Amino acid sequence: MSKEPESSDVVTTSQPDEDFNDPGQRFYRVHLDQLTQALDQVSIEDHVQLLLGEPKNEVIVNFPVKMDSGEYELFTGYRIQHNNILGPYKGGMRYHHDVTLAEVKALAALMSYKCALLDVPYGGAKGGIRMHRHKYSDSEIERITRRFTHDLGNNIGPDYDIPGPDMGTNSQTMVWMMDTYVNMHATIDKNAKRRIVTGKSLTSGGSRGREKATGQGVVYAIQEWANETGLRLDGATFTVQGFGNVGSHVGQLLNRLGAKLVAVQDHTGTIYNQEGIYPRKLAQWVDSEGGVKEYKGAEQIDDDEFWAVTCDICVPAAVELQIDEEVARKLDCKVIAEGANGPTTLGGDRVLRERDIDVLPDIMANAGGVVVSYFEWVQNKRSETWQLQEVDNRLNFMMKRAYHEMRAFSREHSVDNRTAALAVALKRINKVYVERGIFP
């Protein structure tokens, strides 16, 4: 059960401006309550709890951009830097109409714990612009991105804060951001500063395997869970909510292992086919049509029916707070593999535990993106190019290690996977603070 933080729990000195009815604010509170549950399982210094309760920096910029029509529109952009004790700030840039200060604060904190759990030498950050992405042309998105990058200025940097792609952004967005940043600095440093962002295209300094990295990490986590529980993936069934970058790659990669995709839901509707949906063809349909609606290889069903579809594996890969108590009671699966950040509420977690449905939590399951972003950053720093097999092997090793550290803590302390994953991350961060102390 969730509880209000006590004096020994996470203490926050301020709260985001959003109302508690706002999804971003609810997500922020869910995160704090999940963190409190993890703090009950580990011994963390009081001052470390204080430091982790709020981000170090909150950067908010308001900037005008000239639209194709010739008129100007004012945008608000965020960059939240949660913690950098383990290394430079790292986190995605999200272009979405639901972006709020509270949401980005929660996502930045999750990045801190994700990096700590995976033992990636980064801290946590997140950013974004509140906007309806589909309403703008490519040329407008380019101008918005370049102006946002310019206004962030030295609040980002290749050894300070390294943005990456997220919902509503992609490799092209990152290339525009990189190009703007390097042209703001000395010409002699241009190539060296390409690592200012990750998730770039291959031709502009990106890494092989980065596009599929988050989905690949989810699949590696599922494979470890399947090995532990004895589920045979060849012939297993799965469902996916959200069929963007993460969901589509999970679908295609699991399908290659012999698993069968039986239902998909996105913002346009829900489709179902007990005989199986071919993920690659569906991805092509979504690219051309903008969503899964009216896909010819499956029948349309009501959105409410999606969660009740019988399957072995359910992959929420859309947005936050999707699996609440009501949804958790409908689920007919063996495991939830969280491709999205924060898709499960506290009540949903409780019901899943009661029903013995396993959860592979977001900070472990979807960490593949930040791991391969780190690989890209290292390759840029060393002027190297790694082959795909090397990238995949390194990612697989790090995902396996994180999975088994989480499971070992879970068994030892008789706690759920989410609490265990956060606890492992907290212990790692706390140890560094204890060793280094607080200056001055």
C-alpha positions as CSV (number, residue, x, y, z in Angstrom):
1,M,0.0,0.0,0.0
2,S,1.2,3.5,-0.7
3,K,1.8,5.8,2.2
4,E,2.7,9.5,2.8
5,P,6.4,9.9,3.3
6,E,7.5,9.9,6.9
7,S,10.3,11.9,8.4
8,S,12.8,9.2,7.4
9,D,11.5,9.0,3.9
10,V,12.1,11.1,0.8
11,V,11.6,14.7,1.7
12,T,10.7,17.2,-1.0
13,T,11.1,20.9,-0.5
14,S,8.7,21.9,-3.3
15,Q,6.1,20.4,-5.5
16,P,5.4,20.9,-9.2
17,D,2.8,23.5,-10.1
18,E,0.4,21.0,-11.7
19,D,-2.8,20.0,-10.0
20,F,-3.1,16.5,-8.6
21,N,-5.7,15.7,-11.2
22,D,-3.0,16.2,-13.9
23,P,-1.5,12.9,-15.1
24,G,2.0,14.2,-14.8
25,Q,1.4,15.1,-11.2
26,R,-0.1,11.7,-10.4
27,F,2.9,10.1,-12.1
28,Y,5.3,12.1,-10.0
29,R,3.5,11.1,-6.8
30,V,3.4,7.4,-7.8
31,H,7.2,7.7,-8.4
32,L,7.8,9.2,-4.9
33,D,5.7,6.5,-3.3
34,Q,7.5,3.7,-5.2
35,L,10.7,5.2,-4.0
36,T,9.5,5.3,-0.4
37,Q,8.8,1.6,-0.6
38,A,12.3,0.9,-1.8
39,L,13.8,3.1,0.9
40,D,12.1,0.9,3.5
41,Q,14.3,-2.0,2.3
42,V,17.8,-0.3,2.3
43,S,19.8,1.8,4.6
44,I,20.3,5.1,3.0
45,E,21.9,8.2,4.5
46,D,19.4,10.9,5.4
47,H,21.2,13.6,3.4
48,V,21.2,11.3,0.3
49,Q,17.4,10.9,0.7
50,L,17.1,14.7,0.8
51,L,19.3,15.0,-2.4
52,L,17.3,12.4,-4.3
53,G,13.9,13.9,-3.3
54,E,14.3,16.8,-5.7
55,P,16.2,17.3,-9.0
56,K,19.5,19.3,-8.8
57,N,18.4,21.7,-11.6
58,E,15.1,22.6,-13.3
59,V,15.7,24.5,-16.6
60,I,12.6,26.0,-18.2
61,V,12.8,28.1,-21.4
62,N,10.1,30.0,-23.3
63,F,11.0,30.7,-26.9
64,P,9.3,32.0,-30.0
65,V,9.5,30.2,-33.4
66,K,8.4,31.4,-36.8
67,M,5.8,29.1,-38.3
68,D,5.4,28.2,-42.0
69,S,2.5,30.7,-42.1
70,G,4.9,33.6,-41.1
71,E,3.3,33.9,-37.7
72,Y,5.1,33.3,-34.4
73,E,4.3,30.7,-31.7
74,L,5.6,30.6,-28.2
75,F,6.8,27.2,-26.8
76,T,7.8,26.1,-23.4
77,G,10.7,23.6,-23.1
78,Y,12.0,21.8,-20.0
79,R,15.3,20.2,-19.1
80,I,15.3,18.6,-15.6
81,Q,18.6,17.4,-14.2
82,H,18.0,15.0,-11.4
83,N,21.3,13.7,-10.2
84,N,24.9,13.4,-11.6
85,I,26.9,11.7,-8.8
86,L,27.5,8.7,-11.1
87,G,28.3,10.7,-14.3
88,P,27.0,13.3,-16.8
89,Y,23.2,13.8,-16.9
90,K,21.5,11.7,-19.5
91,G,18.0,11.5,-20.7
92,G,15.6,11.8,-23.6
93,M,13.8,14.8,-25.1
94,R,10.1,14.3,-25.5
95,Y,7.8,16.3,-27.8
96,H,4.3,15.6,-26.7
97,H,1.1,17.5,-25.7
98,D,1.1,15.9,-22.2
99,V,4.6,17.1,-21.3
100,T,4.5,18.8,-17.9
101,L,7.1,19.8,-15.3
102,A,5.9,17.1,-12.9
103,E,6.1,14.4,-15.6
104,V,9.6,15.4,-16.7
105,K,10.7,15.5,-13.0
106,A,9.6,11.9,-12.5
107,L,11.1,10.7,-15.7
108,A,14.5,12.4,-14.9
109,A,14.5,10.6,-11.5
110,L,13.8,7.3,-13.1
111,M,16.8,7.8,-15.4
112,S,19.0,8.2,-12.4
113,Y,17.9,4.9,-10.9
114,K,17.9,3.2,-14.4
115,C,21.6,4.2,-14.9
116,A,22.5,3.2,-11.4
117,L,20.8,-0.2,-11.7
118,L,22.5,-1.0,-15.1
119,D,25.9,0.4,-13.8
120,V,26.0,2.9,-16.6
121,P,28.2,5.9,-15.6
122,Y,25.5,8.5,-16.1
123,G,23.1,10.5,-14.0
124,G,19.5,11.1,-14.7
125,A,17.9,13.9,-16.8
126,K,14.8,14.4,-19.0
127,G,13.5,17.1,-21.2
128,G,10.8,18.0,-23.6
129,I,8.5,20.5,-25.2
130,R,4.7,20.6,-24.6
131,M,3.3,20.4,-28.1
132,H,1.0,18.4,-30.4
133,R,3.8,17.0,-32.6
134,H,1.6,16.0,-35.5
135,K,0.4,19.6,-36.0
136,Y,3.7,20.8,-37.2
137,S,5.6,20.4,-40.5
138,D,9.1,18.9,-40.6
139,S,10.5,22.4,-41.3
140,E,8.7,23.8,-38.3
141,I,10.0,20.9,-36.1
142,E,13.5,21.7,-37.3
143,R,13.2,25.3,-36.3
144,I,11.6,24.4,-32.9
145,T,14.4,22.0,-32.2
146,R,17.2,24.4,-33.2
147,R,15.8,27.3,-31.2
148,F,15.2,25.0,-28.1
149,T,18.8,23.8,-28.3
150,H,20.1,27.3,-28.7
151,D,18.1,28.5,-25.7
152,L,19.3,25.6,-23.5
153,G,22.8,26.8,-24.3
154,N,25.4,25.6,-21.8
155,N,22.8,23.8,-19.7
156,I,23.6,20.8,-21.9
157,G,27.1,19.6,-23.0
158,P,28.9,16.4,-24.2
159,D,30.4,15.8,-20.7
160,Y,27.7,17.5,-18.7
161,D,24.1,16.7,-20.0
162,I,23.6,14.5,-23.0
163,P,20.1,14.5,-24.5
164,G,18.6,11.6,-26.6
165,P,15.4,10.7,-28.4
166,D,12.1,10.0,-26.7
167,M,8.5,10.1,-27.5
168,G,7.9,12.4,-30.5
169,T,11.6,12.7,-31.3
170,N,13.9,10.6,-33.5
171,S,17.3,10.4,-35.0
172,Q,16.6,13.4,-37.3
173,T,15.7,15.5,-34.3
174,M,18.9,14.5,-32.5
175,V,21.0,15.4,-35.6
176,W,19.4,18.9,-35.7
177,M,20.1,19.3,-32.1
178,M,23.7,18.2,-32.5
179,D,24.3,20.4,-35.5
180,T,22.9,23.4,-33.7
181,Y,25.1,22.8,-30.6
182,V,28.3,22.2,-32.5
183,N,27.8,25.4,-34.6
184,M,27.4,27.3,-31.3
185,H,31.0,26.4,-30.4
186,A,34.5,26.6,-31.8
187,T,35.0,25.0,-35.2
188,I,38.0,23.0,-34.0
189,D,35.7,21.1,-31.5
190,K,32.9,20.2,-33.9
191,N,33.6,16.5,-34.4
192,A,34.5,16.1,-30.7
193,K,31.2,17.6,-29.7
194,R,29.1,15.2,-31.8
195,R,28.5,13.2,-28.6
196,I,26.4,16.1,-27.3
197,V,23.4,13.9,-28.2
198,T,22.9,10.2,-28.7
199,G,20.4,8.4,-30.9
200,K,21.8,10.1,-34.0
201,S,21.6,8.5,-37.5
202,L,24.5,6.2,-38.4
203,T,25.8,8.7,-41.0
204,S,25.9,11.5,-38.4
205,G,27.7,9.5,-35.7
206,G,25.1,7.2,-34.3
207,S,25.6,3.6,-33.2
208,R,24.5,0.4,-34.8
209,G,21.7,-1.1,-32.8
210,R,20.5,2.2,-31.2
211,E,17.2,2.3,-33.0
212,K,16.1,-1.1,-31.6
213,A,18.0,-0.8,-28.4
214,T,15.1,-0.2,-26.0
215,G,13.0,-3.0,-27.6
216,Q,16.0,-5.3,-27.7
217,G,16.6,-4.7,-24.0
218,V,13.0,-5.5,-23.2
219,V,13.4,-8.8,-25.1
220,Y,16.6,-9.7,-23.3
221,A,14.8,-9.1,-20.0
222,I,11.9,-11.3,-21.1
223,Q,14.4,-14.0,-22.1
224,E,16.0,-14.0,-18.7
225,W,12.5,-14.2,-17.0
226,A,11.5,-17.1,-19.3
227,N,14.7,-19.0,-18.5
228,E,14.0,-18.5,-14.8
229,T,10.4,-19.5,-14.9
230,G,10.7,-22.2,-17.6
231,L,8.4,-20.6,-20.2
232,R,9.3,-21.6,-23.8
233,L,9.2,-18.4,-25.9
234,D,8.8,-20.4,-29.1
235,G,5.1,-20.7,-29.2
236,A,4.4,-18.2,-26.5
237,T,1.8,-15.4,-27.0
238,F,2.1,-11.7,-26.3
239,T,0.3,-8.4,-26.6
240,V,1.8,-4.9,-27.0
241,Q,0.3,-1.5,-26.1
242,G,1.9,1.2,-28.2
243,F,3.5,0.3,-31.6
244,G,6.0,3.0,-31.9
245,N,9.8,2.5,-31.8
246,V,9.8,0.3,-28.6
247,G,6.6,-1.7,-29.2
248,S,7.3,-2.4,-32.9
249,H,10.8,-3.6,-32.2
250,V,9.7,-5.8,-29.2
251,G,7.1,-7.3,-31.6
252,Q,9.5,-8.1,-34.3
253,L,12.3,-9.4,-32.0
254,L,9.9,-11.7,-30.0
255,N,8.4,-12.9,-33.2
256,R,11.9,-14.0,-34.4
257,L,12.1,-16.1,-31.3
258,G,8.9,-17.9,-32.2
259,A,6.5,-15.9,-30.0
260,K,3.1,-14.9,-31.5
261,L,1.7,-11.4,-31.3
262,V,-2.0,-11.6,-30.8
263,A,-3.2,-8.1,-29.9
264,V,-2.0,-4.5,-30.3
265,Q,-3.4,-1.2,-29.0
266,D,-2.3,2.3,-29.8
267,H,-3.9,5.8,-29.8
268,T,-6.0,4.9,-32.9
269,G,-7.6,1.6,-31.7
270,T,-7.1,-2.0,-30.8
271,I,-6.6,-5.0,-33.1
272,Y,-6.7,-8.8,-32.4
273,N,-5.9,-12.0,-34.1
274,Q,-5.5,-15.2,-32.1
275,E,-3.7,-16.8,-35.1
276,G,-1.0,-14.1,-34.9
277,I,-0.2,-10.6,-36.2
278,Y,2.9,-10.3,-38.4
279,P,4.8,-7.5,-36.6
280,R,6.9,-6.3,-39.6
281,K,3.9,-5.9,-41.8
282,L,2.1,-4.1,-39.0
283,A,5.0,-1.8,-38.5
284,Q,4.9,-0.9,-42.2
285,W,1.2,-0.2,-41.9
286,V,1.7,2.1,-38.9
287,D,4.4,4.0,-40.7
288,S,2.2,4.7,-43.6
289,E,-1.2,5.0,-41.9
290,G,-0.2,6.5,-38.5
291,G,-1.7,3.8,-36.3
292,V,-3.0,0.2,-36.1
293,K,-6.6,1.1,-36.9
294,E,-8.1,-0.8,-39.9
295,Y,-5.0,-3.0,-40.3
296,K,-6.1,-5.8,-42.6
297,G,-4.4,-8.7,-40.9
298,A,-6.5,-8.5,-37.7
299,E,-10.0,-7.7,-36.4
300,Q,-10.9,-4.5,-34.6
301,I,-12.0,-4.9,-31.0
302,D,-13.0,-2.4,-28.3
303,D,-10.1,-0.8,-26.4
304,D,-11.4,-2.1,-23.1
305,E,-11.0,-5.7,-24.4
306,F,-7.2,-5.3,-25.0
307,W,-6.2,-5.9,-21.4
308,A,-8.3,-9.0,-21.1
309,V,-6.7,-10.8,-24.0
310,T,-5.3,-14.2,-22.9
311,C,-1.5,-14.2,-23.5
312,D,1.8,-15.2,-21.8
313,I,3.5,-11.8,-22.0
314,C,2.0,-8.3,-21.9
315,V,4.2,-5.4,-23.0
316,P,2.9,-1.9,-22.1
317,A,5.0,0.4,-24.4
318,A,3.0,3.6,-24.6
319,V,2.6,6.1,-21.8
320,E,2.4,6.3,-18.0
321,L,-0.2,5.1,-15.6
322,Q,-2.0,2.6,-17.9
323,I,-2.3,-0.4,-15.6
324,D,-4.4,0.6,-12.6
325,E,-6.3,-1.7,-10.2
326,E,-9.2,-2.2,-12.6
327,V,-6.9,-3.1,-15.5
328,A,-4.7,-5.3,-13.3
329,R,-7.8,-7.4,-12.4
330,K,-8.6,-7.9,-16.1
331,L,-5.2,-9.1,-17.2
332,D,-4.8,-12.7,-18.2
333,C,-1.0,-13.1,-18.6
334,K,2.0,-14.4,-16.8
335,V,4.3,-11.4,-16.9
336,I,4.2,-7.6,-17.6
337,A,7.4,-6.4,-19.3
338,E,7.3,-2.6,-19.0
339,G,8.6,-1.1,-22.2
340,A,7.1,2.3,-21.2
341,N,8.2,4.4,-18.3
342,G,5.8,4.2,-15.3
343,P,3.0,2.3,-16.9
344,T,1.7,0.8,-13.6
345,T,0.1,2.6,-10.7
346,L,0.6,1.6,-7.0
347,G,-2.8,0.0,-6.9
348,G,-2.1,-1.9,-10.1
349,D,1.2,-3.2,-8.6
350,R,-0.7,-4.4,-5.6
351,V,-3.3,-6.3,-7.6
352,L,-0.6,-7.8,-9.8
353,R,1.2,-9.1,-6.7
354,E,-2.0,-10.5,-5.3
355,R,-2.6,-12.3,-8.6
356,D,1.0,-13.6,-8.9
357,I,1.6,-11.8,-12.2
358,D,5.3,-11.1,-12.5
359,V,6.4,-7.6,-13.4
360,L,9.7,-6.7,-15.1
361,P,9.9,-3.0,-14.0
362,D,10.6,-0.1,-16.3
363,I,14.0,0.9,-14.9
364,M,15.3,-2.6,-15.7
365,A,13.3,-3.8,-18.7
366,N,13.5,-0.7,-20.9
367,A,17.1,0.3,-20.0
368,G,18.4,-0.9,-23.3
369,G,18.1,2.6,-24.8
370,V,20.3,4.3,-22.3
371,V,22.8,1.5,-22.4
372,V,23.3,1.7,-26.1
373,S,23.3,5.5,-25.9
374,Y,26.3,5.1,-23.6
375,F,27.9,2.9,-26.2
376,E,27.3,5.5,-28.9
377,W,28.8,8.2,-26.6
378,V,31.9,6.1,-26.0
379,Q,32.3,5.4,-29.7
380,N,32.1,9.1,-30.5
381,K,34.6,9.9,-27.7
382,R,37.0,7.3,-29.0
383,S,36.4,7.8,-32.8
384,E,35.4,4.2,-33.0
385,T,32.6,2.3,-34.8
386,W,31.3,-1.0,-33.3
387,Q,29.7,-3.7,-35.2
388,L,26.1,-4.7,-34.4
389,Q,27.1,-8.1,-32.9
390,E,29.4,-6.3,-30.4
391,V,26.7,-3.8,-29.4
392,D,24.1,-6.6,-28.9
393,N,26.6,-8.8,-26.9
394,R,27.5,-5.9,-24.6
395,L,23.8,-4.9,-24.1
396,N,22.9,-8.6,-23.4
397,F,25.6,-8.8,-20.8
398,M,24.5,-5.7,-19.0
399,M,20.8,-6.5,-19.1
400,K,21.5,-10.0,-17.7
401,R,23.6,-8.6,-14.9
402,A,20.9,-6.1,-13.9
403,Y,18.2,-8.7,-14.1
404,H,20.0,-11.1,-11.8
405,E,21.0,-8.4,-9.3
406,M,17.3,-7.4,-9.1
407,R,16.1,-10.9,-8.7
408,A,18.7,-11.7,-6.0
409,F,17.6,-8.7,-3.9
410,S,13.9,-9.7,-4.5
411,R,14.5,-13.2,-3.2
412,E,16.7,-12.2,-0.3
413,H,14.3,-9.5,1.0
414,S,11.0,-11.0,-0.2
415,V,10.0,-7.9,-2.1
416,D,8.6,-7.4,-5.6
417,N,10.9,-6.7,-8.6
418,R,10.2,-3.0,-8.8
419,T,11.1,-2.4,-5.2
420,A,14.2,-4.6,-5.6
421,A,15.4,-2.8,-8.7
422,L,15.0,0.6,-7.1
423,A,16.7,-0.7,-3.9
424,V,19.8,-1.9,-5.9
425,A,20.0,1.4,-7.6
426,L,19.7,3.4,-4.3
427,K,22.4,1.3,-2.7
428,R,24.8,2.1,-5.5
429,I,24.1,5.8,-5.4
430,N,24.3,5.9,-1.6
431,K,27.7,4.2,-1.6
432,V,29.2,6.9,-3.9
433,Y,27.8,9.7,-1.7
434,V,29.2,8.0,1.4
435,E,32.6,7.6,-0.2
436,R,32.8,11.1,-1.6
437,G,30.9,13.1,1.0
438,I,29.2,16.5,0.5
439,F,31.4,19.5,-0.4
440,P,32.0,21.9,1.3
